[in-house]
């Protein structure tokens, strides 16, 4: 059935509501132990224990996530019981709908094939399985809003949204440099002040009240070991002499070099494409890779497309990593067969990710 152009957004929103609601139901059943925990797992379950603890996040209790996530958890916990989950569902659904509306607007501006919005966004396995897995959908929404308003040259508003995204998950800050390269130097001050001002408005109270605990958000991630979902965890099994400090240094050098090359080499392709490649590169080299991170790429796939075989292979390998890793974790053993399978799936997923990255870079290189 061919959808009329005027109805595309309506059907997109309906599809997204279905996808997020499906994810919520599966995770709700997992949290309530109605289905196996390794199938219905969501970070919202174990983190609810922290949320319901007495005290205020970043002041009385440590939260490893940036401030907007900690405050969201805290507000949800004040409602008590199941309303903790319902509150998150409403927030995540609203974020997904807003993301869809602004992705559609971006696709109109960029002349993107509208079927990409269904294939790579509304019906993407990552949206179906990870929209209620962690808090990433909030950062995704802020990122899409920032990209849209930068595209409309409303730089102050865009910088505010980008800073809100950075105060939710750290990856949106990667968009800042590509944007600055497409603005005059005198605009850098306005954009930088808007970004910094928003960051301080969100974070200043916690920085002043308990700086050590607030800074722990960033200190935690610098000292964090690679997780089994990451290619670096596998590398460390083969090179036991590698420690976290060495991995931090290697990933920083590789990413920083690639980041500068991507942004200067493909400057003529526009800041959206450069931001896309920057996030892609970050996922390829970062020491931590959680399966829900593929959500970060979905908006870009929806705008630029990707070979469908590569996309779904990447998605299903990512799910295979998730399920095998969860089976290992919930066995509470140091070594399991599931961990071996997980490592195989991680390598295969990384190969497909690298292939997809190169396939997007090569045509762009020819056009630059």
PAVEXMI-248368 format. One line per 10 residues: number of its first residue (from 0); their letters; for each residue y, z, x of C-alpha. Coordinates in nm, 2 decimals. Example, Ala and Ser with C-alpha at 12.3 -4.5 7.8 and 13.67 -1.06 7.14 Angstrom:
// PAVEXMI-248368
0	as	-0.45/0.78/1.23 ~ -0.11/0.71/1.37
// end
This chain:
// PAVEXMI-248368
0	xxxxxxxxxx	0.00/0.00/0.00 ~ 0.34/-0.10/0.14 ~ 0.60/0.16/0.11 ~ 0.95/0.05/0.01 ~ 1.21/0.12/0.27 ~ 1.41/0.36/0.04 ~ 1.09/0.57/-0.01 ~ 0.99/0.60/0.35 ~ 1.17/0.92/0.42 ~ 1.03/1.08/0.10
10	xxxxxxxxxx	0.67/0.99/0.19 ~ 0.73/1.11/0.55 ~ 0.85/1.45/0.42 ~ 0.55/1.48/0.18 ~ 0.31/1.39/0.47 ~ 0.47/1.65/0.70 ~ 0.46/1.92/0.43 ~ 0.08/1.84/0.40 ~ 0.03/1.86/0.78 ~ 0.21/2.19/0.83
20	xxxxxxxxxx	0.05/2.34/0.52 ~ -0.29/2.23/0.64 ~ -0.23/2.39/0.97 ~ -0.10/2.71/0.81 ~ -0.42/2.74/0.59 ~ -0.65/2.69/0.88 ~ -0.47/2.94/1.10 ~ -0.44/3.19/0.81 ~ -0.81/3.17/0.75 ~ -0.87/3.23/1.12
30	xxxxxxxxxx	-0.64/3.52/1.14 ~ -0.80/3.68/0.83 ~ -1.15/3.62/1.00 ~ -1.26/3.40/0.71 ~ -1.35/3.12/0.95 ~ -1.45/3.16/1.32 ~ -1.15/3.28/1.53 ~ -1.21/3.01/1.79 ~ -1.15/2.75/1.52 ~ -0.86/2.91/1.34
40	xxxxxxxxxx	-0.69/3.07/1.64 ~ -0.31/3.10/1.64 ~ -0.09/3.29/1.88 ~ 0.08/3.44/1.58 ~ -0.23/3.66/1.52 ~ -0.25/3.85/1.85 ~ 0.13/3.85/1.88 ~ 0.16/4.03/1.55 ~ 0.05/4.35/1.72 ~ 0.35/4.33/1.95
50	xxxxxxxxxx	0.58/4.23/1.66 ~ 0.47/4.53/1.45 ~ 0.52/4.78/1.74 ~ 0.81/5.02/1.71 ~ 1.13/4.92/1.88 ~ 1.34/4.61/1.93 ~ 1.23/4.31/2.14 ~ 1.38/4.29/2.50 ~ 1.53/4.63/2.45 ~ 1.23/4.86/2.38
60	xxxxxxxxxx	0.93/4.62/2.43 ~ 0.86/4.32/2.65 ~ 0.82/3.97/2.50 ~ 0.72/3.69/2.73 ~ 0.90/3.43/2.51 ~ 1.27/3.35/2.50 ~ 1.50/3.54/2.26 ~ 1.49/3.32/1.95 ~ 1.11/3.36/1.93 ~ 1.12/3.73/1.99
70	xxxxxxxxxx	1.38/3.77/1.71 ~ 1.18/3.55/1.47 ~ 0.87/3.76/1.53 ~ 1.07/4.08/1.48 ~ 1.23/3.96/1.15 ~ 0.89/3.85/1.02 ~ 0.74/4.18/1.11 ~ 1.00/4.37/0.91 ~ 0.87/4.21/0.59 ~ 0.52/4.36/0.66
80	xxxxxxxxxx	0.17/4.26/0.60 ~ 0.10/3.90/0.49 ~ 0.47/3.83/0.47 ~ 0.47/3.81/0.85 ~ 0.26/3.49/0.82 ~ 0.44/3.36/0.51 ~ 0.78/3.40/0.67 ~ 0.67/3.20/0.97 ~ 0.52/2.93/0.75 ~ 0.85/2.89/0.57
90	xxxxxxxxxx	1.04/2.88/0.90 ~ 0.80/2.63/1.06 ~ 0.79/2.41/0.75 ~ 1.17/2.40/0.74 ~ 1.18/2.31/1.11 ~ 0.93/2.03/1.06 ~ 1.12/1.89/0.76 ~ 1.45/1.90/0.94 ~ 1.29/1.74/1.25 ~ 1.15/1.46/1.02
100	xxxxxxxxxx	1.49/1.39/0.86 ~ 1.66/1.36/1.20 ~ 1.38/1.16/1.36 ~ 1.41/0.92/1.07 ~ 1.79/0.90/1.13 ~ 1.72/0.83/1.50 ~ 1.47/0.56/1.42 ~ 1.73/0.39/1.20 ~ 1.98/0.39/1.49 ~ 1.73/0.27/1.74
110	xxxxxxxxxx	1.55/0.02/1.52 ~ 1.21/0.19/1.56 ~ 0.91/0.07/1.37 ~ 0.89/0.32/1.08 ~ 0.51/0.33/1.10 ~ 0.55/0.51/1.43 ~ 0.70/0.80/1.24 ~ 0.37/0.84/1.04 ~ 0.13/0.77/1.32 ~ 0.29/0.96/1.61
120	xxxxxxxxxx	0.46/1.24/1.41 ~ 0.37/1.31/1.05 ~ 0.00/1.25/1.08 ~ -0.04/1.33/1.45 ~ -0.33/1.56/1.53 ~ -0.09/1.79/1.72 ~ 0.13/1.85/1.42 ~ -0.18/1.90/1.20 ~ -0.33/2.16/1.44 ~ -0.04/2.31/1.63
130	xxxxxxxxxx	0.26/2.34/1.39 ~ 0.14/2.69/1.31 ~ -0.02/2.77/1.64 ~ 0.28/2.89/1.84 ~ 0.66/2.87/1.79 ~ 0.71/2.53/1.96 ~ 0.81/2.36/1.64 ~ 1.14/2.55/1.64 ~ 1.22/2.42/1.99 ~ 1.11/2.07/1.89
140	xxxxxxxxxx	1.36/2.08/1.59 ~ 1.65/2.19/1.82 ~ 1.56/1.92/2.07 ~ 1.56/1.65/1.80 ~ 1.89/1.77/1.66 ~ 2.04/1.77/2.01 ~ 1.92/1.42/2.09 ~ 2.06/1.30/1.75 ~ 2.40/1.45/1.80 ~ 2.42/1.33/2.16
150	xxxxxxxxxx	2.34/0.98/2.03 ~ 2.62/1.02/1.79 ~ 2.85/1.14/2.07 ~ 2.90/1.48/1.91 ~ 2.85/1.64/2.25 ~ 2.96/2.00/2.17 ~ 2.73/2.02/1.86 ~ 2.45/1.87/2.06 ~ 2.50/2.11/2.35 ~ 2.48/2.40/2.11
160	xxxxxxxxxx	2.15/2.28/1.97 ~ 2.01/2.21/2.32 ~ 2.10/2.57/2.42 ~ 1.93/2.71/2.11 ~ 1.63/2.50/2.21 ~ 1.64/2.65/2.56 ~ 1.66/3.00/2.41 ~ 1.34/2.92/2.22 ~ 1.13/2.73/2.48 ~ 1.26/2.64/2.82
170	xxxxxxxxxx	1.17/2.27/2.82 ~ 1.48/2.14/2.63 ~ 1.70/2.21/2.93 ~ 1.54/1.91/3.09 ~ 1.75/1.69/2.85 ~ 2.08/1.82/2.99 ~ 2.09/1.62/3.32 ~ 2.00/1.28/3.16 ~ 2.29/1.34/2.91 ~ 2.54/1.43/3.18
180	xxxxxxxxxx	2.45/1.11/3.37 ~ 2.57/0.92/3.07 ~ 2.90/1.11/3.03 ~ 3.22/1.12/3.23 ~ 3.27/1.40/3.48 ~ 3.54/1.57/3.26 ~ 3.29/1.58/2.97 ~ 3.05/1.78/3.19 ~ 3.28/2.09/3.16 ~ 3.29/2.07/2.78
190	xxxxxxxxxx	2.92/2.02/2.75 ~ 2.84/2.29/3.01 ~ 3.07/2.54/2.84 ~ 2.92/2.48/2.50 ~ 2.57/2.51/2.64 ~ 2.65/2.83/2.84 ~ 2.85/2.98/2.56 ~ 2.57/2.94/2.31 ~ 2.32/3.08/2.56 ~ 2.53/3.39/2.61
200	xxxxxxxxxx	2.59/3.43/2.23 ~ 2.22/3.45/2.18 ~ 2.12/3.64/2.49 ~ 2.42/3.85/2.60 ~ 2.33/4.16/2.39 ~ 1.98/4.18/2.55 ~ 2.11/4.10/2.90 ~ 2.36/4.39/2.87 ~ 2.12/4.63/2.69 ~ 1.82/4.60/2.92
210	xxxxxxxxxx	1.87/4.32/3.18 ~ 1.54/4.40/3.36 ~ 1.33/4.35/3.05 ~ 1.53/4.05/2.94 ~ 1.49/3.88/3.28 ~ 1.12/3.95/3.26 ~ 1.10/3.64/3.04 ~ 1.17/3.43/3.34 ~ 1.01/3.65/3.60 ~ 0.69/3.65/3.41
220	xxxxxxxxxx	0.66/3.27/3.41 ~ 0.74/3.25/3.78 ~ 0.45/3.49/3.87 ~ 0.21/3.35/3.60 ~ -0.11/3.20/3.73 ~ -0.21/2.85/3.61 ~ -0.41/2.88/3.29 ~ -0.76/2.72/3.25 ~ -0.60/2.45/3.03 ~ -0.40/2.33/3.34
230	xxxxxxxxxx	-0.50/2.08/3.61 ~ -0.37/2.33/3.87 ~ -0.63/2.59/3.77 ~ -0.90/2.33/3.85 ~ -0.73/2.24/4.18 ~ -0.72/2.61/4.27 ~ -1.10/2.64/4.21 ~ -1.15/2.38/4.48 ~ -0.88/2.51/4.71 ~ -0.92/2.89/4.69
240	xxxxxxxxxx	-0.65/2.94/4.96 ~ -0.39/2.82/4.71 ~ -0.19/3.11/4.57 ~ 0.07/3.12/4.28 ~ 0.36/3.10/4.52 ~ 0.23/2.79/4.69 ~ 0.16/2.63/4.35 ~ 0.51/2.72/4.24 ~ 0.65/2.55/4.55 ~ 0.44/2.24/4.52
250	xxxxxxxxxx	0.51/2.19/4.15 ~ 0.88/2.24/4.21 ~ 0.90/1.98/4.49 ~ 0.69/1.73/4.30 ~ 0.87/1.77/3.97 ~ 1.22/1.79/4.11 ~ 1.16/1.47/4.32 ~ 1.01/1.29/4.02 ~ 1.28/1.42/3.78 ~ 1.57/1.28/4.00
260	xxxxxxxxxx	1.39/0.95/4.05 ~ 1.32/0.90/3.68 ~ 1.68/0.99/3.58 ~ 1.85/0.77/3.83 ~ 1.60/0.48/3.82 ~ 1.60/0.45/3.45 ~ 1.96/0.55/3.37 ~ 2.02/0.21/3.21 ~ 1.74/0.28/2.96 ~ 1.95/0.56/2.81
270	xxxxxxxxxx	1.93/0.93/2.81 ~ 1.67/0.95/2.53 ~ 1.41/0.75/2.74 ~ 1.50/0.95/3.05 ~ 1.45/1.27/2.86 ~ 1.12/1.14/2.73 ~ 1.00/1.06/3.08 ~ 1.13/1.40/3.21 ~ 0.93/1.60/2.96 ~ 0.62/1.37/3.02
280	xxxxxxxxxx	0.65/1.43/3.40 ~ 0.69/1.81/3.34 ~ 0.37/1.82/3.15 ~ 0.19/1.63/3.42 ~ 0.29/1.86/3.71 ~ 0.36/2.20/3.55 ~ 0.12/2.48/3.65 ~ 0.08/2.59/3.29 ~ -0.03/2.36/3.01 ~ -0.10/2.50/2.67
290	xxxxxxxxxx	-0.24/2.25/2.41 ~ 0.05/2.28/2.17 ~ 0.28/2.14/2.44 ~ 0.19/1.79/2.32 ~ 0.42/1.87/2.03 ~ 0.71/1.83/2.27 ~ 0.62/1.46/2.32 ~ 0.56/1.36/1.95 ~ 0.92/1.29/1.87 ~ 0.94/1.05/2.17
300	xxxxxxxxxx	0.62/0.88/2.08 ~ 0.76/0.84/1.72 ~ 1.07/0.67/1.87 ~ 0.91/0.46/2.15 ~ 0.55/0.42/2.04 ~ 0.24/0.43/2.25 ~ -0.10/0.25/2.26 ~ -0.28/0.40/1.97 ~ -0.61/0.43/2.16 ~ -0.44/0.62/2.44
310	xxxxxxxxxx	-0.25/0.84/2.20 ~ -0.55/0.95/1.99 ~ -0.77/0.98/2.30 ~ -0.51/1.21/2.45 ~ -0.49/1.41/2.13 ~ -0.86/1.46/2.08 ~ -0.92/1.54/2.44 ~ -0.64/1.80/2.40 ~ -0.83/1.95/2.10 ~ -1.15/1.95/2.30
320	xxxxxxxxxx	-0.97/2.15/2.57 ~ -0.85/2.39/2.31 ~ -1.19/2.45/2.14 ~ -1.39/2.48/2.46 ~ -1.13/2.71/2.62 ~ -1.13/2.94/2.31 ~ -1.51/2.95/2.31 ~ -1.49/3.06/2.67 ~ -1.21/3.32/2.62 ~ -1.38/3.48/2.32
330	xxxxxxxxxx	-1.71/3.51/2.50 ~ -1.54/3.77/2.72 ~ -1.73/3.65/3.02 ~ -1.59/3.54/3.36 ~ -1.79/3.21/3.36 ~ -1.94/3.01/3.08 ~ -2.07/2.66/3.01 ~ -1.77/2.61/2.78 ~ -1.54/2.67/3.07 ~ -1.71/2.38/3.26
340	xxxxxxxxxx	-1.67/2.15/2.96 ~ -1.30/2.27/2.93 ~ -1.24/2.17/3.29 ~ -1.39/1.82/3.23 ~ -1.17/1.77/2.92 ~ -0.86/1.89/3.11 ~ -0.92/1.63/3.38 ~ -0.98/1.35/3.13 ~ -0.68/1.45/2.93 ~ -0.47/1.45/3.25
350	xxxxxxxxxx	-0.59/1.10/3.33 ~ -0.50/0.97/2.99 ~ -0.16/1.15/3.02 ~ -0.10/0.99/3.35 ~ -0.20/0.65/3.22 ~ 0.03/0.68/2.92 ~ 0.32/0.79/3.15 ~ 0.26/0.49/3.38 ~ 0.24/0.25/3.08 ~ 0.58/0.36/2.96
360	xxxxxxxx	0.73/0.36/3.31 ~ 0.62/0.01/3.42 ~ 0.78/-0.20/3.14 ~ 1.09/0.02/3.17 ~ 1.10/-0.05/3.54 ~ 1.09/-0.42/3.48 ~ 1.37/-0.40/3.23 ~ 1.60/-0.17/3.44
// end
